[in-house]
């Protein structure tokens, strides 16, 4: 008799054989990276449960929502407004993009000299092994880089895909463009799903839900400022990654409970690494699920990651929309305005991002910064010289790393990270 999970996945048109091949190594990898950690916070048990059913339990909820007349919107970027989708009766969900498994299939179609994140995304599309993508009624892309823009064109042949144009500057005209793009998404959702205009109440409720989730994550990051660190960087990264998948209210309550446990740990002087362990800020390109390589290498080499200046880190959680406005127009304007405070490398000029890195390094009491980029990610790589100059002037040690989602370079990275830890004298 076919399992409940296989019946679910088959109903979504997935390639079950390839999907099984993708998931089969995950339990062992997860055990090695996460469950084997000593003195791990008990509150991480919830997130372990989410991960154990990441392709089943949450997907069941999405399918049930669709059966009740709702819709599901897949996203790849922090600029897609979750608040608006929720207010209109949809569920926003992040899509698979951080595994090497799907890259070979993508390279049969796309150039090898392309960002691994795009190739991973495209491979999941080709192989039909991401249940979230298969469950989506709409996928929203964005123009954060040229590679993504052209990939969306190809994927639009087989997916219900809508693209938002992200401004490349931050002036008044760019603000007007982004406001129009957010209203354009609203119009697309109304037309595609015959949805009503969101009410003031639904917009306020959606903003408060998302703000609560971001506030819980902000508190988690603030607790990581303590020495000894009360939670490992890879556990915190896992929590941040799951923020893109889980129900926002349930997720927020679980992070809040975890934070209470961490506060008690701080009060007892209890941590996951000895007091005085080298503390590193990781800055650069996104680290989507299940990209845990760099954090695992760092934290098995004696260091601890204390923050991530990434789209799966502070760029997701720092800015919030204003949810107390009294008109629909003001609330939607507030949702759009929030995103212009998120400093993606696609903007030019972009001094605010460099300021963010220095501010985070100081607030998190980091002993150094690891600037991690994916191969062929031009925007983040071209911002490196400015980051390097600013950190040198600030007296903050810096290590630059370029790596993809595979484990082929794990030994080399380990050697470089260990040498960096020795250099900073910790």
Buried (B, 14 or more C-beta within 10 A) or exposed (E): EEEEBBEBBEEBEBBBEBBEEBBEEBEEEBEEBBEEBEEBBEBBEBBBEBBEEBBBEBBBBBBEBBEEEBBBBBBBBBBBBBBBBBBBBBBBBBBBBBBBBBBEBBBEEBEEEBBBBBBBBBBBBBBBBBBBBBBBBBBBBBBBBEBBBEBBEBBBEEBEBBBBEBBBEBEEEBBEBBBEBBBBBBEBBBEBBEBEEBEBEBBBBBBBBBBBBBBBBBBBBBBBBBBBBBBBBBBBBBBBBBBBBBBBEEBBBBBBBBBEBBBEBBEEEBBBBEEEBBBBBBBBBBBBBBBBBBBBBBBBBBBBBBBBBBBBBBBBBBBBBBBEBEEBEBBBBBBBBBBBEBBBBBBEEBEEBBEBBBEBBEBBBBBBBBBBBBBBBEBBBEBBEBBBEBBEEBEBBBBBBBBBBEEEBBEEBBEBBBEBBEEBEB
